[in-house]
Amino acid sequence: MQSSGWIEGLGLVAGSLTTVSYLPQAMKVWRSRSTHDISLLMFSLMALGTFLWLTYGILLGSPALIFANGTSLTLVTWIGWFKLRYG
Amino acid sequence: MQSSGWIEGLGLVAGSLTTVSYLPQAMKVWRSRSTHDISLLMFSLMALGTFLWLTYGILLGSPALIFANGTSLTLVTWIGWFKLRYG
């Protein structure tokens, strides 16, 4: 991938935000053990999609895509696991 | 961005999945009007991050990033609006 440094920087900020966004949700389900309003289908599709984004990022050699989707996949799986466990 | 057709195809499948994933969550809050277990901070950070991903995709000329993040931004904002309205 050919892109100037500041564009890749913008991608890393974007990736940091969308990745970090799962943290408050993960902490909320951890604390409350309540997942009634969360859609299991959302987090299942998100886990599969994030895995494919990660593959796409590796094939393109995009640091932003790899960083963001690797971490997101972990957090999304964590939230999905709580949903499975607590319903 | 230089990438072969099938890699861009993989990105479009990934983008379709992560984008479509917000739909069941949007429909769930629409039907139930219940958003107690949803983190407002998650959807606020996700909206900002998705906006920056969209900008990154435009600058790189990536159809997958533009398609995925344009639609996701709309759905994430919708879910966040329900959270603000129903608490």
Backbone of each chain as nested JSON, in Angstrom:
{
  "chains": [
    {"id": "A", "residues": [
      {"number": 1, "name": "MET", "atoms": {"N": [0.849, -1.197, 0.0], "CA": [0.0, 0.0, 0.0], "C": [0.886, 1.25, 0.0]}},
      {"number": 2, "name": "GLN", "atoms": {"N": [0.615, 2.152, -0.911], "CA": [1.352, 3.41, -0.961], "C": [0.473, 4.501, -0.365]}},
      {"number": 3, "name": "SER", "atoms": {"N": [0.906, 5.087, 0.736], "CA": [0.18, 6.236, 1.269], "C": [1.143, 7.066, 2.1]}},
      {"number": 4, "name": "SER", "atoms": {"N": [0.895, 8.374, 2.148], "CA": [1.804, 9.237, 2.892], "C": [1.612, 9.02, 4.388]}},
      {"number": 5, "name": "GLY", "atoms": {"N": [2.591, 9.474, 5.164], "CA": [2.587, 9.22, 6.594], "C": [1.366, 9.728, 7.326]}},
      {"number": 6, "name": "TRP", "atoms": {"N": [0.898, 10.92, 6.977], "CA": [-0.229, 11.473, 7.744], "C": [-1.527, 10.737, 7.447]}},
      {"number": 7, "name": "ILE", "atoms": {"N": [-1.653, 10.195, 6.254], "CA": [-2.853, 9.412, 5.948], "C": [-2.851, 8.132, 6.78]}},
      {"number": 8, "name": "GLU", "atoms": {"N": [-1.691, 7.476, 6.861], "CA": [-1.589, 6.271, 7.691], "C": [-1.821, 6.628, 9.162]}},
      {"number": 9, "name": "GLY", "atoms": {"N": [-1.383, 7.833, 9.566], "CA": [-1.641, 8.312, 10.926], "C": [-3.13, 8.467, 11.197]}},
      {"number": 10, "name": "LEU", "atoms": {"N": [-3.845, 9.001, 10.211], "CA": [-5.303, 9.149, 10.333], "C": [-5.966, 7.774, 10.479]}},
      {"number": 11, "name": "GLY", "atoms": {"N": [-5.499, 6.82, 9.694], "CA": [-6.017, 5.458, 9.798], "C": [-5.767, 4.86, 11.167]}},
      {"number": 12, "name": "LEU", "atoms": {"N": [-4.607, 5.156, 11.745], "CA": [-4.287, 4.622, 13.076], "C": [-5.154, 5.267, 14.158]}},
      {"number": 13, "name": "VAL", "atoms": {"N": [-5.458, 6.568, 14.013], "CA": [-6.377, 7.23, 14.955], "C": [-7.771, 6.616, 14.816]}},
      {"number": 14, "name": "ALA", "atoms": {"N": [-8.227, 6.446, 13.573], "CA": [-9.537, 5.832, 13.317], "C": [-9.589, 4.426, 13.93]}},
      {"number": 15, "name": "GLY", "atoms": {"N": [-8.551, 3.666, 13.683], "CA": [-8.487, 2.304, 14.212], "C": [-8.44, 2.271, 15.725]}},
      {"number": 16, "name": "SER", "atoms": {"N": [-7.722, 3.228, 16.32], "CA": [-7.669, 3.296, 17.782], "C": [-9.055, 3.558, 18.353]}},
      {"number": 17, "name": "LEU", "atoms": {"N": [-9.793, 4.489, 17.734], "CA": [-11.119, 4.852, 18.243], "C": [-12.113, 3.693, 18.11]}},
      {"number": 18, "name": "THR", "atoms": {"N": [-12.202, 3.082, 16.924], "CA": [-13.18, 2.0, 16.751], "C": [-12.79, 0.793, 17.608]}},
      {"number": 19, "name": "THR", "atoms": {"N": [-11.496, 0.602, 17.828], "CA": [-11.039, -0.513, 18.659], "C": [-11.323, -0.247, 20.131]}},
      {"number": 20, "name": "VAL", "atoms": {"N": [-10.926, 0.953, 20.595], "CA": [-11.129, 1.345, 21.995], "C": [-12.62, 1.386, 22.341]}},
      {"number": 21, "name": "SER", "atoms": {"N": [-13.466, 1.644, 21.338], "CA": [-14.908, 1.772, 21.59], "C": [-15.495, 0.505, 22.206]}},
      {"number": 22, "name": "TYR", "atoms": {"N": [-14.92, -0.659, 21.907], "CA": [-15.449, -1.897, 22.488], "C": [-15.124, -2.035, 23.978]}},
      {"number": 23, "name": "LEU", "atoms": {"N": [-14.116, -1.289, 24.452], "CA": [-13.701, -1.418, 25.856], "C": [-14.809, -1.049, 26.846]}},
      {"number": 24, "name": "PRO", "atoms": {"N": [-15.455, 0.143, 26.707], "CA": [-16.521, 0.459, 27.668], "C": [-17.671, -0.554, 27.634]}},
      {"number": 25, "name": "GLN", "atoms": {"N": [-17.968, -1.108, 26.442], "CA": [-19.018, -2.13, 26.368], "C": [-18.563, -3.412, 27.057]}},
      {"number": 26, "name": "ALA", "atoms": {"N": [-17.312, -3.784, 26.859], "CA": [-16.773, -4.986, 27.511], "C": [-16.778, -4.815, 29.03]}},
      {"number": 27, "name": "MET", "atoms": {"N": [-16.403, -3.61, 29.511], "CA": [-16.397, -3.347, 30.951], "C": [-17.814, -3.334, 31.518]}},
      {"number": 28, "name": "LYS", "atoms": {"N": [-18.756, -2.808, 30.728], "CA": [-20.146, -2.735, 31.179], "C": [-20.719, -4.144, 31.394]}},
      {"number": 29, "name": "VAL", "atoms": {"N": [-20.505, -5.035, 30.439], "CA": [-21.036, -6.395, 30.605], "C": [-20.271, -7.156, 31.701]}},
      {"number": 30, "name": "TRP", "atoms": {"N": [-18.995, -6.834, 31.849], "CA": [-18.186, -7.461, 32.913], "C": [-18.723, -7.093, 34.286]}},
      {"number": 31, "name": "ARG", "atoms": {"N": [-19.033, -5.79, 34.451], "CA": [-19.519, -5.299, 35.745], "C": [-20.929, -5.76, 36.028]}},
      {"number": 32, "name": "SER", "atoms": {"N": [-21.822, -5.61, 35.033], "CA": [-23.254, -5.822, 35.271], "C": [-23.681, -7.284, 35.108]}},
      {"number": 33, "name": "ARG", "atoms": {"N": [-22.891, -8.053, 34.324], "CA": [-23.313, -9.419, 33.982], "C": [-24.699, -9.396, 33.335]}},
      {"number": 34, "name": "SER", "atoms": {"N": [-25.046, -8.256, 32.735], "CA": [-26.355, -8.119, 32.102], "C": [-26.154, -7.817, 30.615]}},
      {"number": 35, "name": "THR", "atoms": {"N": [-26.701, -8.693, 29.773], "CA": [-26.475, -8.56, 28.333], "C": [-27.779, -8.656, 27.541]}},
      {"number": 36, "name": "HIS", "atoms": {"N": [-28.898, -8.447, 28.246], "CA": [-30.207, -8.653, 27.625], "C": [-30.413, -7.819, 26.357]}},
      {"number": 37, "name": "ASP", "atoms": {"N": [-29.964, -6.565, 26.374], "CA": [-30.222, -5.654, 25.247], "C": [-29.201, -5.782, 24.124]}},
      {"number": 38, "name": "ILE", "atoms": {"N": [-28.214, -6.652, 24.311], "CA": [-27.153, -6.808, 23.307], "C": [-27.533, -7.895, 22.319]}},
      {"number": 39, "name": "SER", "atoms": {"N": [-27.299, -7.634, 21.051], "CA": [-27.638, -8.584, 19.995], "C": [-26.485, -9.57, 19.771]}},
      {"number": 40, "name": "LEU", "atoms": {"N": [-26.76, -10.87, 20.022], "CA": [-25.735, -11.894, 19.788], "C": [-25.372, -11.954, 18.314]}},
      {"number": 41, "name": "LEU", "atoms": {"N": [-26.38, -11.757, 17.442], "CA": [-26.13, -11.797, 15.999], "C": [-25.189, -10.665, 15.598]}},
      {"number": 42, "name": "MET", "atoms": {"N": [-25.362, -9.475, 16.214], "CA": [-24.437, -8.38, 15.909], "C": [-22.993, -8.788, 16.2]}},
      {"number": 43, "name": "PHE", "atoms": {"N": [-22.759, -9.323, 17.407], "CA": [-21.376, -9.608, 17.798], "C": [-20.817, -10.853, 17.082]}},
      {"number": 44, "name": "SER", "atoms": {"N": [-21.692, -11.779, 16.649], "CA": [-21.233, -12.918, 15.854], "C": [-20.785, -12.458, 14.465]}},
      {"number": 45, "name": "LEU", "atoms": {"N": [-21.628, -11.65, 13.812], "CA": [-21.276, -11.145, 12.477], "C": [-20.048, -10.237, 12.556]}},
      {"number": 46, "name": "MET", "atoms": {"N": [-19.963, -9.458, 13.64], "CA": [-18.831, -8.546, 13.815], "C": [-17.528, -9.324, 13.991]}},
      {"number": 47, "name": "ALA", "atoms": {"N": [-17.579, -10.429, 14.735], "CA": [-16.374, -11.238, 14.929], "C": [-15.894, -11.829, 13.598]}},
      {"number": 48, "name": "LEU", "atoms": {"N": [-16.816, -12.368, 12.821], "CA": [-16.449, -12.934, 11.514], "C": [-15.927, -11.839, 10.581]}},
      {"number": 49, "name": "GLY", "atoms": {"N": [-16.635, -10.711, 10.541], "CA": [-16.222, -9.601, 9.674], "C": [-14.87, -9.033, 10.059]}},
      {"number": 50, "name": "THR", "atoms": {"N": [-14.642, -8.886, 11.365], "CA": [-13.373, -8.356, 11.853], "C": [-12.215, -9.28, 11.495]}},
      {"number": 51, "name": "PHE", "atoms": {"N": [-12.471, -10.596, 11.555], "CA": [-11.465, -11.578, 11.155], "C": [-11.096, -11.405, 9.673]}},
      {"number": 52, "name": "LEU", "atoms": {"N": [-12.107, -11.18, 8.837], "CA": [-11.842, -10.984, 7.404], "C": [-11.147, -9.645, 7.14]}},
      {"number": 53, "name": "TRP", "atoms": {"N": [-11.521, -8.584, 7.869], "CA": [-10.823, -7.289, 7.772], "C": [-9.343, -7.45, 8.136]}},
      {"number": 54, "name": "LEU", "atoms": {"N": [-9.09, -8.25, 9.161], "CA": [-7.714, -8.51, 9.589], "C": [-6.926, -9.179, 8.455]}},
      {"number": 55, "name": "THR", "atoms": {"N": [-7.555, -10.164, 7.814], "CA": [-6.925, -10.851, 6.68], "C": [-6.663, -9.871, 5.529]}},
      {"number": 56, "name": "TYR", "atoms": {"N": [-7.668, -9.034, 5.236], "CA": [-7.541, -8.001, 4.194], "C": [-6.385, -7.061, 4.512]}},
      {"number": 57, "name": "GLY", "atoms": {"N": [-6.28, -6.648, 5.76], "CA": [-5.212, -5.75, 6.185], "C": [-3.83, -6.382, 6.05]}},
      {"number": 58, "name": "ILE", "atoms": {"N": [-3.742, -7.672, 6.369], "CA": [-2.465, -8.391, 6.226], "C": [-2.071, -8.474, 4.751]}},
      {"number": 59, "name": "LEU", "atoms": {"N": [-3.042, -8.797, 3.897], "CA": [-2.763, -8.919, 2.46], "C": [-2.347, -7.586, 1.85]}},
      {"number": 60, "name": "LEU", "atoms": {"N": [-2.925, -6.49, 2.347], "CA": [-2.592, -5.159, 1.837], "C": [-1.371, -4.558, 2.53]}},
      {"number": 61, "name": "GLY", "atoms": {"N": [-0.973, -5.159, 3.637], "CA": [0.142, -4.609, 4.408], "C": [-0.205, -3.289, 5.068]}},
      {"number": 62, "name": "SER", "atoms": {"N": [-1.466, -3.159, 5.531], "CA": [-1.901, -1.923, 6.189], "C": [-1.784, -2.039, 7.708]}},
      {"number": 63, "name": "PRO", "atoms": {"N": [-0.823, -1.326, 8.313], "CA": [-0.651, -1.406, 9.773], "C": [-1.923, -1.019, 10.526]}},
      {"number": 64, "name": "ALA", "atoms": {"N": [-2.646, 0.006, 10.035], "CA": [-3.851, 0.47, 10.731], "C": [-4.912, -0.631, 10.775]}},
      {"number": 65, "name": "LEU", "atoms": {"N": [-5.135, -1.291, 9.632], "CA": [-6.151, -2.344, 9.57], "C": [-5.776, -3.539, 10.44]}},
      {"number": 66, "name": "ILE", "atoms": {"N": [-4.494, -3.89, 10.438], "CA": [-4.038, -5.048, 11.218], "C": [-4.172, -4.78, 12.718]}},
      {"number": 67, "name": "PHE", "atoms": {"N": [-3.675, -3.632, 13.148], "CA": [-3.741, -3.256, 14.556], "C": [-5.193, -3.183, 15.052]}},
      {"number": 68, "name": "ALA", "atoms": {"N": [-6.022, -2.46, 14.29], "CA": [-7.398, -2.217, 14.728], "C": [-8.195, -3.516, 14.799]}},
      {"number": 69, "name": "ASN", "atoms": {"N": [-8.079, -4.335, 13.763], "CA": [-8.948, -5.504, 13.697], "C": [-8.459, -6.66, 14.558]}},
      {"number": 70, "name": "GLY", "atoms": {"N": [-7.148, -6.739, 14.777], "CA": [-6.633, -7.75, 15.692], "C": [-7.157, -7.547, 17.106]}},
      {"number": 71, "name": "THR", "atoms": {"N": [-7.09, -6.304, 17.582], "CA": [-7.562, -5.988, 18.933], "C": [-9.087, -6.066, 19.022]}},
      {"number": 72, "name": "SER", "atoms": {"N": [-9.766, -5.523, 18.0], "CA": [-11.234, -5.54, 18.001], "C": [-11.765, -6.968, 18.058]}},
      {"number": 73, "name": "LEU", "atoms": {"N": [-11.147, -7.85, 17.305], "CA": [-11.592, -9.251, 17.283], "C": [-11.58, -9.848, 18.689]}},
      {"number": 74, "name": "THR", "atoms": {"N": [-10.538, -9.532, 19.465], "CA": [-10.436, -10.038, 20.839], "C": [-11.581, -9.5, 21.706]}},
      {"number": 75, "name": "LEU", "atoms": {"N": [-11.828, -8.184, 21.639], "CA": [-12.853, -7.566, 22.484], "C": [-14.263, -7.997, 22.075]}},
      {"number": 76, "name": "VAL", "atoms": {"N": [-14.499, -8.092, 20.767], "CA": [-15.817, -8.498, 20.273], "C": [-16.126, -9.933, 20.706]}},
      {"number": 77, "name": "THR", "atoms": {"N": [-15.116, -10.794, 20.643], "CA": [-15.289, -12.186, 21.075], "C": [-15.598, -12.251, 22.569]}},
      {"number": 78, "name": "TRP", "atoms": {"N": [-14.915, -11.419, 23.343], "CA": [-15.136, -11.324, 24.78], "C": [-16.586, -10.925, 25.098]}},
      {"number": 79, "name": "ILE", "atoms": {"N": [-17.094, -9.895, 24.427], "CA": [-18.469, -9.428, 24.654], "C": [-19.458, -10.514, 24.237]}},
      {"number": 80, "name": "GLY", "atoms": {"N": [-19.211, -11.148, 23.093], "CA": [-20.065, -12.233, 22.608], "C": [-20.106, -13.405, 23.572]}},
      {"number": 81, "name": "TRP", "atoms": {"N": [-18.973, -13.691, 24.196], "CA": [-18.888, -14.784, 25.164], "C": [-19.751, -14.48, 26.394]}},
      {"number": 82, "name": "PHE", "atoms": {"N": [-19.736, -13.223, 26.843], "CA": [-20.584, -12.807, 27.977], "C": [-22.064, -12.95, 27.603]}},
      {"number": 83, "name": "LYS", "atoms": {"N": [-22.389, -12.569, 26.371], "CA": [-23.786, -12.698, 25.905], "C": [-24.206, -14.169, 25.929]}},
      {"number": 84, "name": "LEU", "atoms": {"N": [-23.341, -15.042, 25.444], "CA": [-23.646, -16.473, 25.451], "C": [-23.824, -16.999, 26.864]}},
      {"number": 85, "name": "ARG", "atoms": {"N": [-23.003, -16.481, 27.77], "CA": [-23.016, -16.988, 29.143], "C": [-24.196, -16.44, 29.966]}},
      {"number": 86, "name": "TYR", "atoms": {"N": [-24.486, -15.139, 29.772], "CA": [-25.506, -14.497, 30.621], "C": [-26.825, -14.225, 29.91]}},
      {"number": 87, "name": "GLY", "atoms": {"N": [-26.861, -14.439, 28.607], "CA": [-28.124, -14.397, 27.837], "C": [-28.707, -13.076, 27.521]}}
    ]},
    {"id": "B", "residues": [
      {"number": 1, "name": "MET", "atoms": {"N": [-4.713, 3.044, -4.267], "CA": [-4.426, 1.732, -3.697], "C": [-4.294, 0.697, -4.815]}},
      {"number": 2, "name": "GLN", "atoms": {"N": [-3.215, -0.054, -4.806], "CA": [-3.032, -1.119, -5.784], "C": [-3.314, -2.449, -5.095]}},
      {"number": 3, "name": "SER", "atoms": {"N": [-4.321, -3.153, -5.533], "CA": [-4.56, -4.49, -5.0], "C": [-5.313, -5.288, -6.041]}},
      {"number": 4, "name": "SER", "atoms": {"N": [-5.1, -6.595, -6.033], "CA": [-5.76, -7.421, -7.039], "C": [-7.244, -7.534, -6.711]}},
      {"number": 5, "name": "GLY", "atoms": {"N": [-8.035, -7.964, -7.706], "CA": [-9.484, -7.987, -7.582], "C": [-9.999, -8.82, -6.428]}},
      {"number": 6, "name": "TRP", "atoms": {"N": [-9.393, -9.991, -6.214], "CA": [-9.944, -10.866, -5.17], "C": [-9.659, -10.327, -3.787]}},
      {"number": 7, "name": "ILE", "atoms": {"N": [-8.553, -9.586, -3.621], "CA": [-8.269, -8.976, -2.308], "C": [-9.308, -7.897, -2.019]}},
      {"number": 8, "name": "GLU", "atoms": {"N": [-9.617, -7.093, -3.055], "CA": [-10.652, -6.062, -2.871], "C": [-12.01, -6.724, -2.611]}},
      {"number": 9, "name": "GLY", "atoms": {"N": [-12.237, -7.887, -3.242], "CA": [-13.469, -8.649, -2.998], "C": [-13.569, -9.111, -1.545]}},
      {"number": 10, "name": "LEU", "atoms": {"N": [-12.432, -9.568, -1.004], "CA": [-12.387, -9.986, 0.405], "C": [-12.709, -8.802, 1.322]}},
      {"number": 11, "name": "GLY", "atoms": {"N": [-12.147, -7.643, 0.993], "CA": [-12.435, -6.428, 1.769], "C": [-13.911, -6.077, 1.725]}},
      {"number": 12, "name": "LEU", "atoms": {"N": [-14.536, -6.277, 0.564], "CA": [-15.954, -5.952, 0.435], "C": [-16.818, -6.932, 1.235]}},
      {"number": 13, "name": "VAL", "atoms": {"N": [-16.423, -8.212, 1.28], "CA": [-17.139, -9.192, 2.109], "C": [-16.975, -8.823, 3.59]}},
      {"number": 14, "name": "ALA", "atoms": {"N": [-15.733, -8.508, 3.989], "CA": [-15.474, -8.092, 5.371], "C": [-16.307, -6.86, 5.724]}},
      {"number": 15, "name": "GLY", "atoms": {"N": [-16.306, -5.878, 4.833], "CA": [-17.06, -4.646, 5.058], "C": [-18.557, -4.895, 5.122]}},
      {"number": 16, "name": "SER", "atoms": {"N": [-19.04, -5.812, 4.278], "CA": [-20.464, -6.148, 4.298], "C": [-20.848, -6.756, 5.642]}},
      {"number": 17, "name": "LEU", "atoms": {"N": [-20.007, -7.663, 6.151], "CA": [-20.308, -8.344, 7.416], "C": [-20.286, -7.381, 8.6]}},
      {"number": 18, "name": "THR", "atoms": {"N": [-19.223, -6.57, 8.721], "CA": [-19.146, -5.665, 9.874], "C": [-20.236, -4.591, 9.782]}},
      {"number": 19, "name": "THR", "atoms": {"N": [-20.607, -4.219, 8.549], "CA": [-21.652, -3.223, 8.377], "C": [-23.018, -3.809, 8.707]}},
      {"number": 20, "name": "VAL", "atoms": {"N": [-23.308, -4.994, 8.11], "CA": [-24.591, -5.664, 8.319], "C": [-24.778, -6.026, 9.796]}},
      {"number": 21, "name": "SER", "atoms": {"N": [-23.659, -6.235, 10.526], "CA": [-23.747, -6.655, 11.923], "C": [-24.52, -5.652, 12.791]}},
      {"number": 22, "name": "TYR", "atoms": {"N": [-24.49, -4.374, 12.42], "CA": [-25.215, -3.369, 13.22], "C": [-26.727, -3.466, 13.037]}},
      {"number": 23, "name": "LEU", "atoms": {"N": [-27.169, -4.087, 11.918], "CA": [-28.604, -4.161, 11.629], "C": [-29.405, -4.904, 12.712]}},
      {"number": 24, "name": "PRO", "atoms": {"N": [-29.003, -6.155, 13.101], "CA": [-29.782, -6.834, 14.152], "C": [-29.809, -6.045, 15.468]}},
      {"number": 25, "name": "GLN", "atoms": {"N": [-28.717, -5.34, 15.793], "CA": [-28.717, -4.516, 17.011], "C": [-29.664, -3.316, 16.857]}},
      {"number": 26, "name": "ALA", "atoms": {"N": [-29.649, -2.716, 15.678], "CA": [-30.549, -1.584, 15.423], "C": [-32.009, -2.035, 15.498]}},
      {"number": 27, "name": "MET", "atoms": {"N": [-32.313, -3.221, 14.927], "CA": [-33.684, -3.736, 14.96], "C": [-34.089, -4.116, 16.378]}},
      {"number": 28, "name": "LYS", "atoms": {"N": [-33.139, -4.633, 17.163], "CA": [-33.433, -5.03, 18.541], "C": [-33.831, -3.812, 19.384]}},
      {"number": 29, "name": "VAL", "atoms": {"N": [-33.079, -2.73, 19.286], "CA": [-33.426, -1.537, 20.074], "C": [-34.693, -0.875, 19.54]}},
      {"number": 30, "name": "TRP", "atoms": {"N": [-34.914, -0.987, 18.226], "CA": [-36.136, -0.44, 17.623], "C": [-37.373, -1.145, 18.169]}},
      {"number": 31, "name": "ARG", "atoms": {"N": [-37.29, -2.499, 18.23], "CA": [-38.429, -3.301, 18.697], "C": [-38.639, -3.162, 20.199]}},
      {"number": 32, "name": "SER", "atoms": {"N": [-37.538, -3.272, 20.964], "CA": [-37.675, -3.369, 22.422], "C": [-37.723, -2.004, 23.11]}},
      {"number": 33, "name": "ARG", "atoms": {"N": [-37.17, -0.981, 22.442], "CA": [-37.034, 0.336, 23.096], "C": [-36.262, 0.197, 24.402]}},
      {"number": 34, "name": "SER", "atoms": {"N": [-35.451, -0.864, 24.491], "CA": [-34.672, -1.096, 25.7], "C": [-33.187, -1.065, 25.351]}},
      {"number": 35, "name": "THR", "atoms": {"N": [-32.457, -0.161, 26.004], "CA": [-31.046, 0.029, 25.667], "C": [-30.17, 0.051, 26.917]}},
      {"number": 36, "name": "HIS", "atoms": {"N": [-30.695, -0.495, 28.012], "CA": [-30.006, -0.408, 29.293], "C": [-28.588, -1.001, 29.248]}},
      {"number": 37, "name": "ASP", "atoms": {"N": [-28.434, -2.151, 28.575], "CA": [-27.141, -2.855, 28.582], "C": [-26.161, -2.338, 27.538]}},
      {"number": 38, "name": "ILE", "atoms": {"N": [-26.601, -1.362, 26.747], "CA": [-25.749, -0.833, 25.671], "C": [-24.932, 0.342, 26.193]}},
      {"number": 39, "name": "SER", "atoms": {"N": [-23.647, 0.367, 25.812], "CA": [-22.756, 1.435, 26.268], "C": [-22.825, 2.631, 25.319]}},
      {"number": 40, "name": "LEU", "atoms": {"N": [-23.263, 3.781, 25.85], "CA": [-23.306, 5.004, 25.03], "C": [-21.911, 5.404, 24.59]}},
      {"number": 41, "name": "LEU", "atoms": {"N": [-20.946, 5.21, 25.486], "CA": [-19.556, 5.557, 25.161], "C": [-19.057, 4.706, 23.989]}},
      {"number": 42, "name": "MET", "atoms": {"N": [-19.434, 3.417, 23.972], "CA": [-19.026, 2.576, 22.837], "C": [-19.528, 3.171, 21.525]}},
      {"number": 43, "name": "PHE", "atoms": {"N": [-20.827, 3.493, 21.473], "CA": [-21.391, 3.937, 20.199], "C": [-20.969, 5.366, 19.839]}},
      {"number": 44, "name": "SER", "atoms": {"N": [-20.618, 6.188, 20.831], "CA": [-20.076, 7.524, 20.555], "C": [-18.683, 7.424, 19.938]}},
      {"number": 45, "name": "LEU", "atoms": {"N": [-17.819, 6.621, 20.571], "CA": [-16.454, 6.431, 20.048], "C": [-16.5, 5.751, 18.683]}},
      {"number": 46, "name": "MET", "atoms": {"N": [-17.433, 4.812, 18.514], "CA": [-17.549, 4.092, 17.25], "C": [-17.981, 5.044, 16.124]}},
      {"number": 47, "name": "ALA", "atoms": {"N": [-18.902, 5.965, 16.436], "CA": [-19.356, 6.922, 15.419], "C": [-18.202, 7.823, 14.976]}},
      {"number": 48, "name": "LEU", "atoms": {"N": [-17.439, 8.329, 15.926], "CA": [-16.293, 9.187, 15.593], "C": [-15.239, 8.399, 14.812]}},
      {"number": 49, "name": "GLY", "atoms": {"N": [-14.936, 7.195, 15.28], "CA": [-13.935, 6.356, 14.624], "C": [-14.344, 5.965, 13.213]}},
      {"number": 50, "name": "THR", "atoms": {"N": [-15.634, 5.623, 13.048], "CA": [-16.136, 5.235, 11.728], "C": [-16.052, 6.404, 10.746]}},
      {"number": 51, "name": "PHE", "atoms": {"N": [-16.323, 7.615, 11.251], "CA": [-16.2, 8.827, 10.427], "C": [-14.761, 9.003, 9.935]}},
      {"number": 52, "name": "LEU", "atoms": {"N": [-13.787, 8.745, 10.828], "CA": [-12.375, 8.87, 10.446], "C": [-11.948, 7.744, 9.493]}},
      {"number": 53, "name": "TRP", "atoms": {"N": [-12.47, 6.525, 9.715], "CA": [-12.208, 5.424, 8.772], "C": [-12.726, 5.775, 7.385]}},
      {"number": 54, "name": "LEU", "atoms": {"N": [-13.907, 6.381, 7.338], "CA": [-14.508, 6.798, 6.059], "C": [-13.581, 7.786, 5.353]}},
      {"number": 55, "name": "THR", "atoms": {"N": [-13.059, 8.75, 6.108], "CA": [-12.133, 9.739, 5.553], "C": [-10.858, 9.061, 5.037]}},
      {"number": 56, "name": "TYR", "atoms": {"N": [-10.323, 8.125, 5.841], "CA": [-9.133, 7.351, 5.458], "C": [-9.403, 6.581, 4.162]}},
      {"number": 57, "name": "GLY", "atoms": {"N": [-10.564, 5.963, 4.053], "CA": [-10.928, 5.202, 2.855], "C": [-11.033, 6.085, 1.623]}},
      {"number": 58, "name": "ILE", "atoms": {"N": [-11.586, 7.303, 1.808], "CA": [-11.699, 8.25, 0.692], "C": [-10.308, 8.672, 0.224]}},
      {"number": 59, "name": "LEU", "atoms": {"N": [-9.426, 8.977, 1.173], "CA": [-8.065, 9.418, 0.836], "C": [-7.271, 8.312, 0.14]}},
      {"number": 60, "name": "LEU", "atoms": {"N": [-7.551, 7.055, 0.526], "CA": [-6.837, 5.928, -0.088], "C": [-7.534, 5.418, -1.344]}},
      {"number": 61, "name": "GLY", "atoms": {"N": [-8.769, 5.868, -1.56], "CA": [-9.539, 5.38, -2.702], "C": [-9.915, 3.916, -2.566]}},
      {"number": 62, "name": "SER", "atoms": {"N": [-10.23, 3.486, -1.338], "CA": [-10.608, 2.094, -1.096], "C": [-12.127, 1.932, -1.097]}},
      {"number": 63, "name": "PRO", "atoms": {"N": [-12.705, 1.299, -2.123], "CA": [-14.164, 1.12, -2.184], "C": [-14.708, 0.382, -0.969]}},
      {"number": 64, "name": "ALA", "atoms": {"N": [-13.971, -0.64, -0.486], "CA": [-14.453, -1.428, 0.649], "C": [-14.575, -0.556, 1.903]}},
      {"number": 65, "name": "LEU", "atoms": {"N": [-13.551, 0.262, 2.173], "CA": [-13.579, 1.114, 3.362], "C": [-14.68, 2.172, 3.275]}},
      {"number": 66, "name": "ILE", "atoms": {"N": [-14.863, 2.737, 2.088], "CA": [-15.876, 3.79, 1.917], "C": [-17.284, 3.215, 2.096]}},
      {"number": 67, "name": "PHE", "atoms": {"N": [-17.555, 2.114, 1.415], "CA": [-18.868, 1.47, 1.501], "C": [-19.186, 1.06, 2.938]}},
      {"number": 68, "name": "ALA", "atoms": {"N": [-18.229, 0.353, 3.572], "CA": [-18.469, -0.207, 4.896], "C": [-18.689, 0.895, 5.925]}},
      {"number": 69, "name": "ASN", "atoms": {"N": [-17.832, 1.907, 5.906], "CA": [-17.883, 2.903, 6.968], "C": [-18.976, 3.944, 6.769]}},
      {"number": 70, "name": "GLY", "atoms": {"N": [-19.344, 4.208, 5.51], "CA": [-20.466, 5.116, 5.256], "C": [-21.758, 4.554, 5.819]}},
      {"number": 71, "name": "THR", "atoms": {"N": [-22.004, 3.261, 5.553], "CA": [-23.232, 2.623, 6.045], "C": [-23.184, 2.407, 7.552]}},
      {"number": 72, "name": "SER", "atoms": {"N": [-22.016, 1.955, 8.046], "CA": [-21.875, 1.723, 9.484], "C": [-22.136, 2.995, 10.283]}},
      {"number": 73, "name": "LEU", "atoms": {"N": [-21.608, 4.105, 9.796], "CA": [-21.789, 5.386, 10.496], "C": [-23.265, 5.697, 10.696]}},
      {"number": 74, "name": "THR", "atoms": {"N": [-24.075, 5.433, 9.658], "CA": [-25.515, 5.673, 9.746], "C": [-26.161, 4.782, 10.818]}},
      {"number": 75, "name": "LEU", "atoms": {"N": [-25.836, 3.49, 10.806], "CA": [-26.452, 2.546, 11.743], "C": [-25.994, 2.786, 13.183]}},
      {"number": 76, "name": "VAL", "atoms": {"N": [-24.707, 3.102, 13.354], "CA": [-24.161, 3.365, 14.692], "C": [-24.815, 4.617, 15.292]}},
      {"number": 77, "name": "THR", "atoms": {"N": [-24.995, 5.64, 14.452], "CA": [-25.647, 6.869, 14.916], "C": [-27.089, 6.588, 15.333]}},
      {"number": 78, "name": "TRP", "atoms": {"N": [-27.764, 5.751, 14.564], "CA": [-29.152, 5.345, 14.843], "C": [-29.245, 4.65, 16.21]}},
      {"number": 79, "name": "ILE", "atoms": {"N": [-28.363, 3.685, 16.47], "CA": [-28.373, 2.951, 17.743], "C": [-28.054, 3.916, 18.899]}},
      {"number": 80, "name": "GLY", "atoms": {"N": [-27.06, 4.796, 18.693], "CA": [-26.697, 5.781, 19.711], "C": [-27.843, 6.73, 20.03]}},
      {"number": 81, "name": "TRP", "atoms": {"N": [-28.625, 7.064, 19.022], "CA": [-29.764, 7.968, 19.206], "C": [-30.842, 7.292, 20.068]}},
      {"number": 82, "name": "PHE", "atoms": {"N": [-31.052, 5.986, 19.839], "CA": [-32.0, 5.231, 20.666], "C": [-31.525, 5.18, 22.122]}},
      {"number": 83, "name": "LYS", "atoms": {"N": [-30.214, 4.992, 22.29], "CA": [-29.65, 4.959, 23.645], "C": [-29.884, 6.304, 24.343]}},
      {"number": 84, "name": "LEU", "atoms": {"N": [-29.657, 7.396, 23.629], "CA": [-29.875, 8.734, 24.209], "C": [-31.341, 8.938, 24.566]}},
      {"number": 85, "name": "ARG", "atoms": {"N": [-32.228, 8.409, 23.714], "CA": [-33.661, 8.623, 23.917], "C": [-34.241, 7.733, 25.014]}},
      {"number": 86, "name": "TYR", "atoms": {"N": [-33.794, 6.453, 25.044], "CA": [-34.402, 5.496, 25.97], "C": [-33.519, 5.138, 27.169]}},
      {"number": 87, "name": "GLY", "atoms": {"N": [-32.304, 5.594, 27.173], "CA": [-31.441, 5.505, 28.355], "C": [-30.806, 4.175, 28.642]}}
    ]}
  ]
}
